Amino acid sequence: MGRVICDITVSADGYSAGLDQTEERPFGDDGGDGSGGKLHAWMFDTPDENRAEVDQMTAATAFIMGRNMFGPVRGEWDRRWNGWWGDDPPFHAPVFVLTHHAREPQPMDGGTTYYFVTDGIASALTQARAAAGDGDVSIHGGATTINQYLAAGLIDELRLHIVPLTLGAGTRLFKGVPPLKLEQVKSRSASLVTHVTYRVLS
């Protein structure tokens, strides 16, 4: 059985998004225009410098994400929405989206299919493990979803991409998570980010 891992970009004070998120500003008050451009500049402005970390973010064989990461639609699925990533999302694998509102699976180009899970994080992980086989499952965010899995003791490896800015408020990693014992596996500094990988021991 593969590992349960997660990758998430956070500010130096631990936020993955600012306050007041909207469809036009999905990262809210993020120190920029709300698109996450400053938080994720390491991926888009210096991709060659961070190629290994960018590639490993989509190397899992199944993914889990919260509905807020999938898109801005709230409540019932009253309009078509297939994620922020266009017709050919970067996952190329099954993606299990946590939601309270049922929806039929949505196949996309390139091998990605979104499955909508209404019965909680444990069910999503069971389905993702079955889909992944011997491969890894990636809990892909956002922070609220990762916090639920951390609190439940279900994550094996935590990969943080820490950017040198502070947001002061917003959606924070580790909120509501009991104290954890972490073992640092590796770290690497780049011009716009520091990558730190922890093994979650308890």
Buried (B, 14 or more C-beta within 10 A) or exposed (E): EBBBBBBBBBBEBBBBBBEEBEEEBBBBBBBBEBEBBBBBBBBEEBEEBBEEBBEBBBEBBBBBBBBBBBBBBEEEBEEEBBBEBEEEBEBBBBBBBBBEEEBEEBEBEBEBBBBBBEEEBEEBBBBBBEBBEEBBBBBBBBBBBBBBBBBEEBBBBBBBBBBEBEBEEBBBBBEEBEEBEBEEEEEEEEEBBBBBBBBBEE
